[in-house]
Amino acid sequence: MPEHLKMATQAVEYAVKQGEIIVFTDRDIVMKYLPTEAAKNHLKIKIEFEGDSAWKITISKNNKRKG
């Protein structure tokens, strides 16, 4: 697995345990990978363009309650 995908996986694992993490990237593969992995772990994701082809991705626990 490429290093930037390993780091993305670690970011998702961190968000699962700690509640939130912010990732900055300019890698298309990370942009495609993170939303899928976040959804698999019931996490919320917010993506914002930061300029110069960089993206700010906030991964956090989904605090919605059922019922």
CHARMM internal coordinates of N, CA and C (Angstrom, degrees):
IC EDIT
DIST 1 N 1 CA 1.4496
DIST 1 CA 1 C 1.5270
ANGL 1 N 1 CA 1 C 108.06
DIST 1 C 2 N 1.3376
ANGL 1 CA 1 C 2 N 118.09
DIHE 1 N 1 CA 1 C 2 N 133.08
DIST 2 N 2 CA 1.4690
ANGL 1 C 2 N 2 CA 120.72
DIHE 1 CA 1 C 2 N 2 CA 177.86
DIST 2 CA 2 C 1.5305
ANGL 2 N 2 CA 2 C 111.64
DIHE 1 C 2 N 2 CA 2 C -60.37
DIST 2 C 3 N 1.2962
ANGL 2 CA 2 C 3 N 115.47
DIHE 2 N 2 CA 2 C 3 N 151.01
DIST 3 N 3 CA 1.4705
ANGL 2 C 3 N 3 CA 121.65
DIHE 2 CA 2 C 3 N 3 CA -175.90
DIST 3 CA 3 C 1.5319
ANGL 3 N 3 CA 3 C 112.69
DIHE 2 C 3 N 3 CA 3 C -56.87
DIST 3 C 4 N 1.3450
ANGL 3 CA 3 C 4 N 117.90
DIHE 3 N 3 CA 3 C 4 N -42.00
DIST 4 N 4 CA 1.4693
ANGL 3 C 4 N 4 CA 118.75
DIHE 3 CA 3 C 4 N 4 CA -178.09
DIST 4 CA 4 C 1.5311
ANGL 4 N 4 CA 4 C 111.86
DIHE 3 C 4 N 4 CA 4 C -67.18
DIST 4 C 5 N 1.3361
ANGL 4 CA 4 C 5 N 118.34
DIHE 4 N 4 CA 4 C 5 N -27.56
DIST 5 N 5 CA 1.4628
ANGL 4 C 5 N 5 CA 119.83
DIHE 4 CA 4 C 5 N 5 CA 174.89
DIST 5 CA 5 C 1.5245
ANGL 5 N 5 CA 5 C 111.62
DIHE 4 C 5 N 5 CA 5 C -76.93
DIST 5 C 6 N 1.3173
ANGL 5 CA 5 C 6 N 117.20
DIHE 5 N 5 CA 5 C 6 N -32.70
DIST 6 N 6 CA 1.4683
ANGL 5 C 6 N 6 CA 120.27
DIHE 5 CA 5 C 6 N 6 CA 174.04
DIST 6 CA 6 C 1.5248
ANGL 6 N 6 CA 6 C 109.99
DIHE 5 C 6 N 6 CA 6 C -62.12
DIST 6 C 7 N 1.3277
ANGL 6 CA 6 C 7 N 115.62
DIHE 6 N 6 CA 6 C 7 N -42.57
DIST 7 N 7 CA 1.4649
ANGL 6 C 7 N 7 CA 119.89
DIHE 6 CA 6 C 7 N 7 CA 179.54
DIST 7 CA 7 C 1.5290
ANGL 7 N 7 CA 7 C 110.57
DIHE 6 C 7 N 7 CA 7 C -66.37
DIST 7 C 8 N 1.3239
ANGL 7 CA 7 C 8 N 117.48
DIHE 7 N 7 CA 7 C 8 N -36.87
DIST 8 N 8 CA 1.4603
ANGL 7 C 8 N 8 CA 120.93
DIHE 7 CA 7 C 8 N 8 CA 177.32
DIST 8 CA 8 C 1.5274
ANGL 8 N 8 CA 8 C 110.62
DIHE 7 C 8 N 8 CA 8 C -64.72
DIST 8 C 9 N 1.3157
ANGL 8 CA 8 C 9 N 116.60
DIHE 8 N 8 CA 8 C 9 N -41.14
DIST 9 N 9 CA 1.4672
ANGL 8 C 9 N 9 CA 121.23
DIHE 8 CA 8 C 9 N 9 CA 176.79
DIST 9 CA 9 C 1.5254
ANGL 9 N 9 CA 9 C 110.62
DIHE 8 C 9 N 9 CA 9 C -61.92
DIST 9 C 10 N 1.3195
ANGL 9 CA 9 C 10 N 116.62
DIHE 9 N 9 CA 9 C 10 N -42.46
DIST 10 N 10 CA 1.4640
ANGL 9 C 10 N 10 CA 120.98
DIHE 9 CA 9 C 10 N 10 CA 178.03
DIST 10 CA 10 C 1.5238
ANGL 10 N 10 CA 10 C 110.95
DIHE 9 C 10 N 10 CA 10 C -63.96
DIST 10 C 11 N 1.3296
ANGL 10 CA 10 C 11 N 117.34
DIHE 10 N 10 CA 10 C 11 N -35.62
DIST 11 N 11 CA 1.4639
ANGL 10 C 11 N 11 CA 120.93
DIHE 10 CA 10 C 11 N 11 CA 178.54
DIST 11 CA 11 C 1.5266
ANGL 11 N 11 CA 11 C 110.60
DIHE 10 C 11 N 11 CA 11 C -64.18
DIST 11 C 12 N 1.3240
ANGL 11 CA 11 C 12 N 117.02
DIHE 11 N 11 CA 11 C 12 N -42.71
DIST 12 N 12 CA 1.4674
ANGL 11 C 12 N 12 CA 120.61
DIHE 11 CA 11 C 12 N 12 CA 177.76
DIST 12 CA 12 C 1.5279
ANGL 12 N 12 CA 12 C 110.17
DIHE 11 C 12 N 12 CA 12 C -63.73
DIST 12 C 13 N 1.3117
ANGL 12 CA 12 C 13 N 117.10
DIHE 12 N 12 CA 12 C 13 N -44.77
DIST 13 N 13 CA 1.4695
ANGL 12 C 13 N 13 CA 121.03
DIHE 12 CA 12 C 13 N 13 CA 178.46
DIST 13 CA 13 C 1.5308
ANGL 13 N 13 CA 13 C 110.74
DIHE 12 C 13 N 13 CA 13 C -60.07
DIST 13 C 14 N 1.3177
ANGL 13 CA 13 C 14 N 116.96
DIHE 13 N 13 CA 13 C 14 N -40.19
DIST 14 N 14 CA 1.4615
ANGL 13 C 14 N 14 CA 121.49
DIHE 13 CA 13 C 14 N 14 CA 178.59
DIST 14 CA 14 C 1.5316
ANGL 14 N 14 CA 14 C 109.96
DIHE 13 C 14 N 14 CA 14 C -63.19
DIST 14 C 15 N 1.3331
ANGL 14 CA 14 C 15 N 117.21
DIHE 14 N 14 CA 14 C 15 N -45.55
DIST 15 N 15 CA 1.4662
ANGL 14 C 15 N 15 CA 120.63
DIHE 14 CA 14 C 15 N 15 CA -179.64
DIST 15 CA 15 C 1.5232
ANGL 15 N 15 CA 15 C 111.13
DIHE 14 C 15 N 15 CA 15 C -62.19
DIST 15 C 16 N 1.3231
ANGL 15 CA 15 C 16 N 117.30
DIHE 15 N 15 CA 15 C 16 N -37.82
DIST 16 N 16 CA 1.4679
ANGL 15 C 16 N 16 CA 120.82
DIHE 15 CA 15 C 16 N 16 CA 177.64
DIST 16 CA 16 C 1.5281
ANGL 16 N 16 CA 16 C 110.06
DIHE 15 C 16 N 16 CA 16 C -60.31
DIST 16 C 17 N 1.3232
ANGL 16 CA 16 C 17 N 117.26
DIHE 16 N 16 CA 16 C 17 N -43.06
DIST 17 N 17 CA 1.4677
ANGL 16 C 17 N 17 CA 121.76
DIHE 16 CA 16 C 17 N 17 CA -176.21
DIST 17 CA 17 C 1.5251
ANGL 17 N 17 CA 17 C 113.29
DIHE 16 C 17 N 17 CA 17 C -82.71
DIST 17 C 18 N 1.3239
ANGL 17 CA 17 C 18 N 116.79
DIHE 17 N 17 CA 17 C 18 N -43.20
DIST 18 N 18 CA 1.4638
ANGL 17 C 18 N 18 CA 120.95
DIHE 17 CA 17 C 18 N 18 CA -171.16
DIST 18 CA 18 C 1.5278
ANGL 18 N 18 CA 18 C 114.38
DIHE 17 C 18 N 18 CA 18 C -100.51
DIST 18 C 19 N 1.3223
ANGL 18 CA 18 C 19 N 117.88
DIHE 18 N 18 CA 18 C 19 N -17.10
DIST 19 N 19 CA 1.4582
ANGL 18 C 19 N 19 CA 119.86
DIHE 18 CA 18 C 19 N 19 CA 176.11
DIST 19 CA 19 C 1.5073
ANGL 19 N 19 CA 19 C 115.43
DIHE 18 C 19 N 19 CA 19 C 108.94
DIST 19 C 20 N 1.3442
ANGL 19 CA 19 C 20 N 118.34
DIHE 19 N 19 CA 19 C 20 N -34.84
DIST 20 N 20 CA 1.4673
ANGL 19 C 20 N 20 CA 119.46
DIHE 19 CA 19 C 20 N 20 CA -178.12
DIST 20 CA 20 C 1.5208
ANGL 20 N 20 CA 20 C 111.03
DIHE 19 C 20 N 20 CA 20 C -162.57
DIST 20 C 21 N 1.3319
ANGL 20 CA 20 C 21 N 114.54
DIHE 20 N 20 CA 20 C 21 N 147.38
DIST 21 N 21 CA 1.4607
ANGL 20 C 21 N 21 CA 121.43
DIHE 20 CA 20 C 21 N 21 CA 173.29
DIST 21 CA 21 C 1.5250
ANGL 21 N 21 CA 21 C 107.81
DIHE 20 C 21 N 21 CA 21 C -150.68
DIST 21 C 22 N 1.3183
ANGL 21 CA 21 C 22 N 116.06
DIHE 21 N 21 CA 21 C 22 N 148.55
DIST 22 N 22 CA 1.4583
ANGL 21 C 22 N 22 CA 122.28
DIHE 21 CA 21 C 22 N 22 CA 175.98
DIST 22 CA 22 C 1.5184
ANGL 22 N 22 CA 22 C 108.03
DIHE 21 C 22 N 22 CA 22 C -113.69
DIST 22 C 23 N 1.3338
ANGL 22 CA 22 C 23 N 115.47
DIHE 22 N 22 CA 22 C 23 N 129.57
DIST 23 N 23 CA 1.4615
ANGL 22 C 23 N 23 CA 122.77
DIHE 22 CA 22 C 23 N 23 CA -178.84
DIST 23 CA 23 C 1.5236
ANGL 23 N 23 CA 23 C 108.35
DIHE 22 C 23 N 23 CA 23 C -118.22
DIST 23 C 24 N 1.3216
ANGL 23 CA 23 C 24 N 117.16
DIHE 23 N 23 CA 23 C 24 N 134.59
DIST 24 N 24 CA 1.4606
ANGL 23 C 24 N 24 CA 122.33
DIHE 23 CA 23 C 24 N 24 CA 172.90
DIST 24 CA 24 C 1.5194
ANGL 24 N 24 CA 24 C 107.54
DIHE 23 C 24 N 24 CA 24 C -111.00
DIST 24 C 25 N 1.3370
ANGL 24 CA 24 C 25 N 116.87
DIHE 24 N 24 CA 24 C 25 N 131.84
DIST 25 N 25 CA 1.4621
ANGL 24 C 25 N 25 CA 119.78
DIHE 24 CA 24 C 25 N 25 CA -178.66
DIST 25 CA 25 C 1.5241
ANGL 25 N 25 CA 25 C 111.26
DIHE 24 C 25 N 25 CA 25 C -152.37
DIST 25 C 26 N 1.3175
ANGL 25 CA 25 C 26 N 114.62
DIHE 25 N 25 CA 25 C 26 N 156.64
DIST 26 N 26 CA 1.4574
ANGL 25 C 26 N 26 CA 121.52
DIHE 25 CA 25 C 26 N 26 CA 170.33
DIST 26 CA 26 C 1.5311
ANGL 26 N 26 CA 26 C 110.02
DIHE 25 C 26 N 26 CA 26 C -122.68
DIST 26 C 27 N 1.3133
ANGL 26 CA 26 C 27 N 116.59
DIHE 26 N 26 CA 26 C 27 N 12.48
DIST 27 N 27 CA 1.4702
ANGL 26 C 27 N 27 CA 122.83
DIHE 26 CA 26 C 27 N 27 CA -177.34
DIST 27 CA 27 C 1.5296
ANGL 27 N 27 CA 27 C 110.66
DIHE 26 C 27 N 27 CA 27 C -93.05
DIST 27 C 28 N 1.3283
ANGL 27 CA 27 C 28 N 116.29
DIHE 27 N 27 CA 27 C 28 N 121.93
DIST 28 N 28 CA 1.4655
ANGL 27 C 28 N 28 CA 120.80
DIHE 27 CA 27 C 28 N 28 CA 179.06
DIST 28 CA 28 C 1.5219
ANGL 28 N 28 CA 28 C 112.21
DIHE 27 C 28 N 28 CA 28 C -60.12
DIST 28 C 29 N 1.3154
ANGL 28 CA 28 C 29 N 116.80
DIHE 28 N 28 CA 28 C 29 N -39.70
DIST 29 N 29 CA 1.4626
ANGL 28 C 29 N 29 CA 120.17
DIHE 28 CA 28 C 29 N 29 CA -177.33
DIST 29 CA 29 C 1.5323
ANGL 29 N 29 CA 29 C 111.33
DIHE 28 C 29 N 29 CA 29 C -63.82
DIST 29 C 30 N 1.3192
ANGL 29 CA 29 C 30 N 116.84
DIHE 29 N 29 CA 29 C 30 N -35.17
DIST 30 N 30 CA 1.4716
ANGL 29 C 30 N 30 CA 120.78
DIHE 29 CA 29 C 30 N 30 CA 177.28
DIST 30 CA 30 C 1.5277
ANGL 30 N 30 CA 30 C 109.43
DIHE 29 C 30 N 30 CA 30 C -68.70
DIST 30 C 31 N 1.3355
ANGL 30 CA 30 C 31 N 116.28
DIHE 30 N 30 CA 30 C 31 N -39.13
DIST 31 N 31 CA 1.4672
ANGL 30 C 31 N 31 CA 120.89
DIHE 30 CA 30 C 31 N 31 CA 178.29
DIST 31 CA 31 C 1.5320
ANGL 31 N 31 CA 31 C 111.22
DIHE 30 C 31 N 31 CA 31 C -61.48
DIST 31 C 32 N 1.3130
ANGL 31 CA 31 C 32 N 117.02
DIHE 31 N 31 CA 31 C 32 N -34.16
DIST 32 N 32 CA 1.4634
ANGL 31 C 32 N 32 CA 121.03
DIHE 31 CA 31 C 32 N 32 CA 179.46
DIST 32 CA 32 C 1.5310
ANGL 32 N 32 CA 32 C 111.61
DIHE 31 C 32 N 32 CA 32 C -81.89
DIST 32 C 33 N 1.2987
ANGL 32 CA 32 C 33 N 116.91
DIHE 32 N 32 CA 32 C 33 N -32.17
DIST 33 N 33 CA 1.4656
ANGL 32 C 33 N 33 CA 123.26
DIHE 32 CA 32 C 33 N 33 CA -174.51
DIST 33 CA 33 C 1.5341
ANGL 33 N 33 CA 33 C 112.78
DIHE 32 C 33 N 33 CA 33 C -77.69
DIST 33 C 34 N 1.3189
ANGL 33 CA 33 C 34 N 117.05
DIHE 33 N 33 CA 33 C 34 N -46.03
DIST 34 N 34 CA 1.4666
ANGL 33 C 34 N 34 CA 120.34
DIHE 33 CA 33 C 34 N 34 CA -172.66
DIST 34 CA 34 C 1.5329
ANGL 34 N 34 CA 34 C 114.42
DIHE 33 C 34 N 34 CA 34 C -60.56
DIST 34 C 35 N 1.3324
ANGL 34 CA 34 C 35 N 120.41
DIHE 34 N 34 CA 34 C 35 N -45.62
DIST 35 N 35 CA 1.4708
ANGL 34 C 35 N 35 CA 118.10
DIHE 34 CA 34 C 35 N 35 CA 179.68
DIST 35 CA 35 C 1.5266
ANGL 35 N 35 CA 35 C 113.39
DIHE 34 C 35 N 35 CA 35 C -59.82
DIST 35 C 36 N 1.3211
ANGL 35 CA 35 C 36 N 116.93
DIHE 35 N 35 CA 35 C 36 N -38.95
DIST 36 N 36 CA 1.4630
ANGL 35 C 36 N 36 CA 120.68
DIHE 35 CA 35 C 36 N 36 CA 179.28
DIST 36 CA 36 C 1.5222
ANGL 36 N 36 CA 36 C 111.13
DIHE 35 C 36 N 36 CA 36 C -65.32
DIST 36 C 37 N 1.3221
ANGL 36 CA 36 C 37 N 116.27
DIHE 36 N 36 CA 36 C 37 N -47.03
DIST 37 N 37 CA 1.4660
ANGL 36 C 37 N 37 CA 120.30
DIHE 36 CA 36 C 37 N 37 CA -179.64
DIST 37 CA 37 C 1.5259
ANGL 37 N 37 CA 37 C 111.14
DIHE 36 C 37 N 37 CA 37 C -66.37
DIST 37 C 38 N 1.3225
ANGL 37 CA 37 C 38 N 116.87
DIHE 37 N 37 CA 37 C 38 N -37.87
DIST 38 N 38 CA 1.4621
ANGL 37 C 38 N 38 CA 120.19
DIHE 37 CA 37 C 38 N 38 CA 178.05
DIST 38 CA 38 C 1.5309
ANGL 38 N 38 CA 38 C 110.08
DIHE 37 C 38 N 38 CA 38 C -62.80
DIST 38 C 39 N 1.3180
ANGL 38 CA 38 C 39 N 116.88
DIHE 38 N 38 CA 38 C 39 N -44.31
DIST 39 N 39 CA 1.4683
ANGL 38 C 39 N 39 CA 120.68
DIHE 38 CA 38 C 39 N 39 CA 179.66
DIST 39 CA 39 C 1.5255
ANGL 39 N 39 CA 39 C 111.35
DIHE 38 C 39 N 39 CA 39 C -62.49
DIST 39 C 40 N 1.3196
ANGL 39 CA 39 C 40 N 117.17
DIHE 39 N 39 CA 39 C 40 N -40.26
DIST 40 N 40 CA 1.4671
ANGL 39 C 40 N 40 CA 121.02
DIHE 39 CA 39 C 40 N 40 CA 178.58
DIST 40 CA 40 C 1.5255
ANGL 40 N 40 CA 40 C 111.57
DIHE 39 C 40 N 40 CA 40 C -59.81
DIST 40 C 41 N 1.3306
ANGL 40 CA 40 C 41 N 115.91
DIHE 40 N 40 CA 40 C 41 N -28.89
DIST 41 N 41 CA 1.4654
ANGL 40 C 41 N 41 CA 121.28
DIHE 40 CA 40 C 41 N 41 CA -177.74
DIST 41 CA 41 C 1.5261
ANGL 41 N 41 CA 41 C 112.41
DIHE 40 C 41 N 41 CA 41 C -103.56
DIST 41 C 42 N 1.3361
ANGL 41 CA 41 C 42 N 116.65
DIHE 41 N 41 CA 41 C 42 N 15.26
DIST 42 N 42 CA 1.4660
ANGL 41 C 42 N 42 CA 122.74
DIHE 41 CA 41 C 42 N 42 CA 177.86
DIST 42 CA 42 C 1.5283
ANGL 42 N 42 CA 42 C 111.80
DIHE 41 C 42 N 42 CA 42 C 58.34
DIST 42 C 43 N 1.3240
ANGL 42 CA 42 C 43 N 116.12
DIHE 42 N 42 CA 42 C 43 N 39.73
DIST 43 N 43 CA 1.4544
ANGL 42 C 43 N 43 CA 121.92
DIHE 42 CA 42 C 43 N 43 CA 178.88
DIST 43 CA 43 C 1.5225
ANGL 43 N 43 CA 43 C 110.04
DIHE 42 C 43 N 43 CA 43 C -105.60
DIST 43 C 44 N 1.3139
ANGL 43 CA 43 C 44 N 114.99
DIHE 43 N 43 CA 43 C 44 N 155.10
DIST 44 N 44 CA 1.4528
ANGL 43 C 44 N 44 CA 122.74
DIHE 43 CA 43 C 44 N 44 CA 176.65
DIST 44 CA 44 C 1.5225
ANGL 44 N 44 CA 44 C 107.68
DIHE 43 C 44 N 44 CA 44 C -94.48
DIST 44 C 45 N 1.3412
ANGL 44 CA 44 C 45 N 116.95
DIHE 44 N 44 CA 44 C 45 N 145.66
DIST 45 N 45 CA 1.4566
ANGL 44 C 45 N 45 CA 120.08
DIHE 44 CA 44 C 45 N 45 CA -179.99
DIST 45 CA 45 C 1.5251
ANGL 45 N 45 CA 45 C 109.35
DIHE 44 C 45 N 45 CA 45 C -133.04
DIST 45 C 46 N 1.3197
ANGL 45 CA 45 C 46 N 115.62
DIHE 45 N 45 CA 45 C 46 N 137.40
DIST 46 N 46 CA 1.4626
ANGL 45 C 46 N 46 CA 122.06
DIHE 45 CA 45 C 46 N 46 CA 177.43
DIST 46 CA 46 C 1.5237
ANGL 46 N 46 CA 46 C 106.92
DIHE 45 C 46 N 46 CA 46 C -126.77
DIST 46 C 47 N 1.3359
ANGL 46 CA 46 C 47 N 116.79
DIHE 46 N 46 CA 46 C 47 N 126.17
DIST 47 N 47 CA 1.4613
ANGL 46 C 47 N 47 CA 121.42
DIHE 46 CA 46 C 47 N 47 CA -177.45
DIST 47 CA 47 C 1.5224
ANGL 47 N 47 CA 47 C 108.81
DIHE 46 C 47 N 47 CA 47 C -116.69
DIST 47 C 48 N 1.3337
ANGL 47 CA 47 C 48 N 115.53
DIHE 47 N 47 CA 47 C 48 N 128.18
DIST 48 N 48 CA 1.4603
ANGL 47 C 48 N 48 CA 121.68
DIHE 47 CA 47 C 48 N 48 CA 179.24
DIST 48 CA 48 C 1.5222
ANGL 48 N 48 CA 48 C 109.56
DIHE 47 C 48 N 48 CA 48 C -129.58
DIST 48 C 49 N 1.3325
ANGL 48 CA 48 C 49 N 116.63
DIHE 48 N 48 CA 48 C 49 N 138.44
DIST 49 N 49 CA 1.4592
ANGL 48 C 49 N 49 CA 121.21
DIHE 48 CA 48 C 49 N 49 CA 176.78
DIST 49 CA 49 C 1.5217
ANGL 49 N 49 CA 49 C 108.54
DIHE 48 C 49 N 49 CA 49 C -77.91
DIST 49 C 50 N 1.3266
ANGL 49 CA 49 C 50 N 116.79
DIHE 49 N 49 CA 49 C 50 N 129.95
DIST 50 N 50 CA 1.4620
ANGL 49 C 50 N 50 CA 122.12
DIHE 49 CA 49 C 50 N 50 CA -177.47
DIST 50 CA 50 C 1.5229
ANGL 50 N 50 CA 50 C 112.63
DIHE 49 C 50 N 50 CA 50 C -105.24
DIST 50 C 51 N 1.3203
ANGL 50 CA 50 C 51 N 119.04
DIHE 50 N 50 CA 50 C 51 N -2.33
DIST 51 N 51 CA 1.4551
ANGL 50 C 51 N 51 CA 122.68
DIHE 50 CA 50 C 51 N 51 CA -179.01
DIST 51 CA 51 C 1.5109
ANGL 51 N 51 CA 51 C 111.91
DIHE 50 C 51 N 51 CA 51 C 93.58
DIST 51 C 52 N 1.3290
ANGL 51 CA 51 C 52 N 116.31
DIHE 51 N 51 CA 51 C 52 N 159.79
DIST 52 N 52 CA 1.4681
ANGL 51 C 52 N 52 CA 122.38
DIHE 51 CA 51 C 52 N 52 CA -178.64
DIST 52 CA 52 C 1.5238
ANGL 52 N 52 CA 52 C 111.60
DIHE 51 C 52 N 52 CA 52 C 52.44
DIST 52 C 53 N 1.3086
ANGL 52 CA 52 C 53 N 116.62
DIHE 52 N 52 CA 52 C 53 N 39.53
DIST 53 N 53 CA 1.4733
ANGL 52 C 53 N 53 CA 125.54
DIHE 52 CA 52 C 53 N 53 CA 178.74
DIST 53 CA 53 C 1.5301
ANGL 53 N 53 CA 53 C 113.78
DIHE 52 C 53 N 53 CA 53 C 61.67
DIST 53 C 54 N 1.3108
ANGL 53 CA 53 C 54 N 117.84
DIHE 53 N 53 CA 53 C 54 N 22.91
DIST 54 N 54 CA 1.4653
ANGL 53 C 54 N 54 CA 122.06
DIHE 53 CA 53 C 54 N 54 CA 177.22
DIST 54 CA 54 C 1.5313
ANGL 54 N 54 CA 54 C 109.26
DIHE 53 C 54 N 54 CA 54 C -103.75
DIST 54 C 55 N 1.3170
ANGL 54 CA 54 C 55 N 115.06
DIHE 54 N 54 CA 54 C 55 N 147.14
DIST 55 N 55 CA 1.4559
ANGL 54 C 55 N 55 CA 122.04
DIHE 54 CA 54 C 55 N 55 CA -179.33
DIST 55 CA 55 C 1.5239
ANGL 55 N 55 CA 55 C 110.40
DIHE 54 C 55 N 55 CA 55 C -125.28
DIST 55 C 56 N 1.3210
ANGL 55 CA 55 C 56 N 114.77
DIHE 55 N 55 CA 55 C 56 N 143.17
DIST 56 N 56 CA 1.4636
ANGL 55 C 56 N 56 CA 122.05
DIHE 55 CA 55 C 56 N 56 CA 174.51
DIST 56 CA 56 C 1.5269
ANGL 56 N 56 CA 56 C 106.46
DIHE 55 C 56 N 56 CA 56 C -106.40
DIST 56 C 57 N 1.3196
ANGL 56 CA 56 C 57 N 116.18
DIHE 56 N 56 CA 56 C 57 N 120.73
DIST 57 N 57 CA 1.4588
ANGL 56 C 57 N 57 CA 121.51
DIHE 56 CA 56 C 57 N 57 CA -177.50
DIST 57 CA 57 C 1.5256
ANGL 57 N 57 CA 57 C 108.51
DIHE 56 C 57 N 57 CA 57 C -119.29
DIST 57 C 58 N 1.3135
ANGL 57 CA 57 C 58 N 115.75
DIHE 57 N 57 CA 57 C 58 N 117.17
DIST 58 N 58 CA 1.4608
ANGL 57 C 58 N 58 CA 121.21
DIHE 57 CA 57 C 58 N 58 CA 177.59
DIST 58 CA 58 C 1.5264
ANGL 58 N 58 CA 58 C 108.00
DIHE 57 C 58 N 58 CA 58 C -101.29
DIST 58 C 59 N 1.3179
ANGL 58 CA 58 C 59 N 115.45
DIHE 58 N 58 CA 58 C 59 N 123.34
DIST 59 N 59 CA 1.4617
ANGL 58 C 59 N 59 CA 121.91
DIHE 58 CA 58 C 59 N 59 CA 178.81
DIST 59 CA 59 C 1.5245
ANGL 59 N 59 CA 59 C 106.75
DIHE 58 C 59 N 59 CA 59 C -113.39
DIST 59 C 60 N 1.3319
ANGL 59 CA 59 C 60 N 116.40
DIHE 59 N 59 CA 59 C 60 N 125.91
DIST 60 N 60 CA 1.4648
ANGL 59 C 60 N 60 CA 118.89
DIHE 59 CA 59 C 60 N 60 CA -177.99
DIST 60 CA 60 C 1.5231
ANGL 60 N 60 CA 60 C 110.60
DIHE 59 C 60 N 60 CA 60 C -146.21
DIST 60 C 61 N 1.3148
ANGL 60 CA 60 C 61 N 114.16
DIHE 60 N 60 CA 60 C 61 N 164.66
DIST 61 N 61 CA 1.4582
ANGL 60 C 61 N 61 CA 119.84
DIHE 60 CA 60 C 61 N 61 CA 177.49
DIST 61 CA 61 C 1.5157
ANGL 61 N 61 CA 61 C 108.60
DIHE 60 C 61 N 61 CA 61 C -67.75
DIST 61 C 62 N 1.3094
ANGL 61 CA 61 C 62 N 115.41
DIHE 61 N 61 CA 61 C 62 N 142.71
DIST 62 N 62 CA 1.4519
ANGL 61 C 62 N 62 CA 121.90
DIHE 61 CA 61 C 62 N 62 CA 177.09
DIST 62 CA 62 C 1.5200
ANGL 62 N 62 CA 62 C 106.97
DIHE 61 C 62 N 62 CA 62 C -85.89
DIST 62 C 63 N 1.3231
ANGL 62 CA 62 C 63 N 116.42
DIHE 62 N 62 CA 62 C 63 N 108.57
DIST 63 N 63 CA 1.4659
ANGL 62 C 63 N 63 CA 120.53
DIHE 62 CA 62 C 63 N 63 CA -173.74
DIST 63 CA 63 C 1.5220
ANGL 63 N 63 CA 63 C 113.99
DIHE 62 C 63 N 63 CA 63 C -90.86
DIST 63 C 64 N 1.3298
ANGL 63 CA 63 C 64 N 117.26
DIHE 63 N 63 CA 63 C 64 N 14.58
DIST 64 N 64 CA 1.4598
ANGL 63 C 64 N 64 CA 119.52
DIHE 63 CA 63 C 64 N 64 CA 178.15
DIST 64 CA 64 C 1.5201
ANGL 64 N 64 CA 64 C 109.41
DIHE 63 C 64 N 64 CA 64 C -68.69
DIST 64 C 65 N 1.2919
ANGL 64 CA 64 C 65 N 115.34
DIHE 64 N 64 CA 64 C 65 N 136.89
DIST 65 N 65 CA 1.4650
ANGL 64 C 65 N 65 CA 120.21
DIHE 64 CA 64 C 65 N 65 CA 179.15
DIST 65 CA 65 C 1.5155
ANGL 65 N 65 CA 65 C 109.14
DIHE 64 C 65 N 65 CA 65 C -106.70
DIST 65 C 66 N 1.3042
ANGL 65 CA 65 C 66 N 116.32
DIHE 65 N 65 CA 65 C 66 N 139.79
DIST 66 N 66 CA 1.4608
ANGL 65 C 66 N 66 CA 121.17
DIHE 65 CA 65 C 66 N 66 CA 177.10
DIST 66 CA 66 C 1.5189
ANGL 66 N 66 CA 66 C 109.03
DIHE 65 C 66 N 66 CA 66 C -88.23
DIST 66 C 67 N 1.3524
ANGL 66 CA 66 C 67 N 114.58
DIHE 66 N 66 CA 66 C 67 N 144.10
DIST 67 N 67 CA 1.4518
ANGL 66 C 67 N 67 CA 119.29
DIHE 66 CA 66 C 67 N 67 CA 174.69
DIST 67 CA 67 C 1.4242
ANGL 67 N 67 CA 67 C 112.61
DIHE 66 C 67 N 67 CA 67 C 102.39
END
COOR INIT
IC SEED 1 N 1 CA 1 C
IC BUILD
